[in-house]
């Protein structure tokens, strides 16, 4: 089975046993950013399961189904999904916003928050521009985490999109859902769910050692890495389900996005 693996530390708990414990010779990890994983999932031969961005999952439900009610969600703050801006958010009308090419869901969440919460309806969005060419920039993942701790030169305002959603709705936000190709045999689905669920449980027994390793890689303090992991929800809850339904229902309010989650080309 080909299992997608985001190159972000927030998903480390799912892969601990696969990467540091007993090897599963018939499970191959395929690394990709969220937007890449969505494209791989749409290719029948590329991956069989993985944490699929919510925006991509909404368009893949014909061929994928949930796996073990596992997810990548945040209780309140996200820590690593941040809009860095030279201006207060409400002043971004008619200004240019850069977006990392890694994201599928965060880019839509940002637009929803800017348009519906802050009244920013005339901003211009660019994929992966230079930082000097824009007035704000959306980063996700490890880069966003490091910038949140160290600052991003010239961008004096930072908006954590998980926190923005929470203050707006009172709910957690789910960025990705674990899903598996429907054609995978049920025995393999069950085993994969067991492996990932077991890894979630075992990871926390080794959290401090892993934090030391990740902190050295990112030049952060180990405590900051541990605090970051504890921002996340890895198993779906009723609140996560409510948030997911609210987000999906809100997509019709964003110009250029269909209500089923597919971005207009």
Beta strands, then each sheet from edge to edge (+ up, - down):
strand 1: 2-5
strand 2: 28-31
strand 3: 49-53
strand 4: 64-74
strand 5: 81-85
strand 6: 96-99
strand 7: 124-127
strand 8: 136-140
strand 9: 157-160
strand 10: 173-181
strand 11: 232-235
sheet 1: 1+ 2+
sheet 2: 3+ 10- 4+ 11-
sheet 3: 7+ 6+ 8+ 5- 9+
end
